[in-house]
Amino acid sequence: MSVRMTIEDNQDTVNALMKKLKNPPDEYKDAYDAVSDLYDAYISLTNCATDPSGSLQTYSSTFNDADTNTLNAYKTMELYLDD
């Protein structure tokens, strides 16, 4: 199995899980927003691996931005996790 296939399979799994999270109760709205932001960042990051484009410089910049955004979104989402 190729790395691309594995990433795309993971994207499919994450997409299915996100669909199950639709319409959260009001008390979880902020947590849902954080998870949604993480999802968006994750998709951008994984798309860098499955569909790279641009020159080496623009790709590097795009990847670095996606990586940073994913890490920041994860750190924000962590605030809503129980210890």
LOKOLZA-120560 format. One record per residue (C-alpha): residue number from 1; residue in three letters; x, y, z. Coordinates in nm, 3 decimals. Example, Ala and Ser with C-alpha at 12.3 -4.5 7.8 and 13.67 -1.06 7.14 Angstrom:
<sites>
{resi->1&resn->ALA&u->1.230&v->-0.450&w->0.780}
{resi->2&resn->SER&u->1.367&v->-0.106&w->0.714}
</sites>
This chain:
<sites>
{resi->1&resn->MET&u->0.000&v->0.000&w->0.000}
{resi->2&resn->SER&u->0.139&v->0.341&w->-0.093}
{resi->3&resn->VAL&u->0.179&v->0.626&w->0.151}
{resi->4&resn->ARG&u->-0.065&v->0.830&w->-0.057}
{resi->5&resn->MET&u->-0.329&v->0.558&w->-0.025}
{resi->6&resn->THR&u->-0.277&v->0.540&w->0.351}
{resi->7&resn->ILE&u->-0.311&v->0.917&w->0.389}
{resi->8&resn->GLU&u->-0.623&v->0.921&w->0.173}
{resi->9&resn->ASP&u->-0.770&v->0.633&w->0.377}
{resi->10&resn->ASN&u->-0.702&v->0.833&w->0.694}
{resi->11&resn->GLN&u->-0.865&v->1.139&w->0.539}
{resi->12&resn->ASP&u->-1.173&v->0.929&w->0.462}
{resi->13&resn->THR&u->-1.186&v->0.809&w->0.823}
{resi->14&resn->VAL&u->-1.149&v->1.161&w->0.959}
{resi->15&resn->ASN&u->-1.416&v->1.288&w->0.717}
{resi->16&resn->ALA&u->-1.659&v->1.022&w->0.840}
{resi->17&resn->LEU&u->-1.588&v->1.110&w->1.203}
{resi->18&resn->MET&u->-1.636&v->1.482&w->1.137}
{resi->19&resn->LYS&u->-1.975&v->1.410&w->0.981}
{resi->20&resn->LYS&u->-2.078&v->1.238&w->1.304}
{resi->21&resn->LEU&u->-1.992&v->1.553&w->1.501}
{resi->22&resn->LYS&u->-2.241&v->1.776&w->1.320}
{resi->23&resn->ASN&u->-2.476&v->1.990&w->1.529}
{resi->24&resn->PRO&u->-2.305&v->1.971&w->1.868}
{resi->25&resn->PRO&u->-2.495&v->2.078&w->2.180}
{resi->26&resn->ASP&u->-2.443&v->2.442&w->2.274}
{resi->27&resn->GLU&u->-2.215&v->2.346&w->2.563}
{resi->28&resn->TYR&u->-1.972&v->2.184&w->2.318}
{resi->29&resn->LYS&u->-1.987&v->2.447&w->2.044}
{resi->30&resn->ASP&u->-1.645&v->2.595&w->2.129}
{resi->31&resn->ALA&u->-1.486&v->2.249&w->2.139}
{resi->32&resn->TYR&u->-1.648&v->2.163&w->1.806}
{resi->33&resn->ASP&u->-1.512&v->2.483&w->1.654}
{resi->34&resn->ALA&u->-1.162&v->2.392&w->1.775}
{resi->35&resn->VAL&u->-1.191&v->2.040&w->1.631}
{resi->36&resn->SER&u->-1.325&v->2.184&w->1.306}
{resi->37&resn->ASP&u->-1.025&v->2.419&w->1.281}
{resi->38&resn->LEU&u->-0.794&v->2.123&w->1.344}
{resi->39&resn->TYR&u->-0.975&v->1.926&w->1.075}
{resi->40&resn->ASP&u->-0.925&v->2.207&w->0.823}
{resi->41&resn->ALA&u->-0.556&v->2.230&w->0.911}
{resi->42&resn->TYR&u->-0.518&v->1.851&w->0.892}
{resi->43&resn->ILE&u->-0.673&v->1.843&w->0.544}
{resi->44&resn->SER&u->-0.438&v->2.118&w->0.425}
{resi->45&resn->LEU&u->-0.136&v->1.938&w->0.567}
{resi->46&resn->THR&u->-0.226&v->1.598&w->0.429}
{resi->47&resn->ASN&u->-0.308&v->1.748&w->0.090}
{resi->48&resn->CYS&u->0.054&v->1.868&w->0.078}
{resi->49&resn->ALA&u->0.155&v->1.503&w->0.081}
{resi->50&resn->THR&u->-0.110&v->1.367&w->-0.154}
{resi->51&resn->ASP&u->-0.123&v->1.652&w->-0.405}
{resi->52&resn->PRO&u->0.203&v->1.852&w->-0.396}
{resi->53&resn->SER&u->0.224&v->2.146&w->-0.630}
{resi->54&resn->GLY&u->0.430&v->2.454&w->-0.701}
{resi->55&resn->SER&u->0.802&v->2.511&w->-0.702}
{resi->56&resn->LEU&u->1.028&v->2.388&w->-0.425}
{resi->57&resn->GLN&u->1.011&v->2.731&w->-0.262}
{resi->58&resn->THR&u->0.634&v->2.772&w->-0.279}
{resi->59&resn->TYR&u->0.574&v->2.411&w->-0.176}
{resi->60&resn->SER&u->0.808&v->2.451&w->0.122}
{resi->61&resn->SER&u->0.624&v->2.765&w->0.228}
{resi->62&resn->THR&u->0.284&v->2.600&w->0.184}
{resi->63&resn->PHE&u->0.394&v->2.294&w->0.379}
{resi->64&resn->ASN&u->0.547&v->2.500&w->0.660}
{resi->65&resn->ASP&u->0.230&v->2.708&w->0.692}
{resi->66&resn->ALA&u->0.012&v->2.395&w->0.697}
{resi->67&resn->ASP&u->0.238&v->2.231&w->0.954}
{resi->68&resn->THR&u->0.232&v->2.536&w->1.181}
{resi->69&resn->ASN&u->-0.144&v->2.577&w->1.145}
{resi->70&resn->THR&u->-0.199&v->2.210&w->1.231}
{resi->71&resn->LEU&u->0.018&v->2.232&w->1.541}
{resi->72&resn->ASN&u->-0.152&v->2.553&w->1.658}
{resi->73&resn->ALA&u->-0.499&v->2.409&w->1.599}
{resi->74&resn->TYR&u->-0.403&v->2.093&w->1.789}
{resi->75&resn->LYS&u->-0.277&v->2.296&w->2.084}
{resi->76&resn->THR&u->-0.603&v->2.492&w->2.090}
{resi->77&resn->MET&u->-0.810&v->2.174&w->2.067}
{resi->78&resn->GLU&u->-0.613&v->2.021&w->2.357}
{resi->79&resn->LEU&u->-0.772&v->2.274&w->2.590}
{resi->80&resn->TYR&u->-1.100&v->2.087&w->2.554}
{resi->81&resn->LEU&u->-0.963&v->1.742&w->2.630}
{resi->82&resn->ASP&u->-1.015&v->1.592&w->2.973}
{resi->83&resn->ASP&u->-0.699&v->1.510&w->3.162}
</sites>
